[in-house]
Amino acid sequence: MMNIRRAKIHESKPLTNIAIRSESYWGYDSDYMEKFKVYENK
């Protein structure tokens, strides 16, 4: 069985990077993807 848990603070950057890469795979335009980068550096 799989256990799903909340992300820890130190995991936020790698998880954000995964989300950005997965969204860009589906062909979203670069303007849309730039919105994610605001959160990437926090």
FISE-883956 format. One record per residue: x, y, z of N, C-alpha, C in turn; residue number from 1. Coordinates in steps of 0.2 Angstrom, whole numbers, plus 5000, padded with zeros to 4 digits. Example, Ala and Ser with C-alpha at 12.3 -4.5 7.8 and 13.67 -1.06 7.14 Angstrom:
<sites>
5066, 4972, 5039, 5062, 4978, 5039, 5066, 4984, 5039, 1
5064, 4989, 5035, 5068, 4995, 5036, 5064, 5000, 5039, 2
</sites>
This chain:
<sites>
5004, 4994, 5000, 5000, 5000, 5000, 5004, 5006, 5000, 1
5002, 5011, 4997, 5006, 5018, 4996, 5004, 5023, 5002, 2
5009, 5026, 5005, 5007, 5031, 5010, 5009, 5038, 5007, 3
5004, 5042, 5006, 5005, 5049, 5004, 5005, 5054, 5010, 4
5010, 5058, 5010, 5011, 5063, 5015, 5012, 5070, 5013, 5
5012, 5075, 5017, 5013, 5081, 5015, 5021, 5082, 5014, 6
5022, 5087, 5009, 5029, 5088, 5008, 5032, 5092, 5013, 7
5039, 5091, 5014, 5042, 5095, 5019, 5045, 5101, 5016, 8
5047, 5106, 5020, 5049, 5112, 5017, 5055, 5111, 5013, 9
5060, 5107, 5015, 5066, 5106, 5011, 5065, 5103, 5004, 10
5059, 5100, 5003, 5057, 5096, 4997, 5054, 5101, 4992, 11
5052, 5107, 4994, 5048, 5111, 4990, 5052, 5113, 4983, 12
5058, 5114, 4983, 5061, 5116, 4977, 5061, 5110, 4972, 13
5064, 5104, 4974, 5064, 5099, 4969, 5056, 5097, 4967, 14
5052, 5098, 4971, 5045, 5096, 4969, 5042, 5101, 4964, 15
5044, 5108, 4965, 5042, 5113, 4960, 5045, 5112, 4954, 16
5051, 5110, 4954, 5055, 5108, 4947, 5051, 5103, 4944, 17
5049, 5097, 4947, 5046, 5092, 4944, 5039, 5094, 4941, 18
5036, 5098, 4945, 5029, 5101, 4942, 5030, 5105, 4936, 19
5035, 5109, 4936, 5037, 5114, 4930, 5038, 5109, 4924, 20
5042, 5104, 4925, 5044, 5100, 4919, 5038, 5096, 4917, 21
5034, 5094, 4922, 5028, 5090, 4919, 5023, 5094, 4916, 22
5022, 5100, 4918, 5017, 5104, 4914, 5020, 5106, 4907, 23
5026, 5108, 4907, 5029, 5110, 4900, 5029, 5104, 4895, 24
5029, 5098, 4898, 5028, 5092, 4894, 5022, 5092, 4890, 25
5017, 5094, 4893, 5010, 5094, 4890, 5009, 5100, 4885, 26
5014, 5104, 4883, 5014, 5109, 4878, 5011, 5116, 4880, 27
5011, 5117, 4886, 5009, 5124, 4889, 5014, 5129, 4886, 28
5012, 5135, 4884, 5016, 5140, 4881, 5021, 5143, 4886, 29
5026, 5146, 4884, 5031, 5149, 4889, 5029, 5154, 4893, 30
5024, 5158, 4891, 5021, 5163, 4896, 5018, 5160, 4902, 31
5014, 5155, 4900, 5011, 5151, 4906, 5016, 5148, 4910, 32
5021, 5145, 4908, 5026, 5142, 4912, 5030, 5147, 4916, 33
5031, 5153, 4914, 5035, 5158, 4917, 5031, 5160, 4924, 34
5025, 5159, 4925, 5021, 5160, 4931, 5023, 5155, 4936, 35
5025, 5149, 4934, 5028, 5144, 4939, 5035, 5146, 4942, 36
5039, 5150, 4938, 5045, 5151, 4940, 5046, 5156, 4946, 37
5040, 5160, 4947, 5039, 5165, 4953, 5040, 5161, 4959, 38
5038, 5155, 4960, 5038, 5151, 4966, 5044, 5146, 4966, 39
5047, 5145, 4961, 5053, 5141, 4960, 5059, 5144, 4965, 40
5060, 5150, 4965, 5065, 5154, 4969, 5064, 5155, 4976, 41
5058, 5153, 4978, 5057, 5155, 4985, 5059, 5150, 4990, 42
</sites>
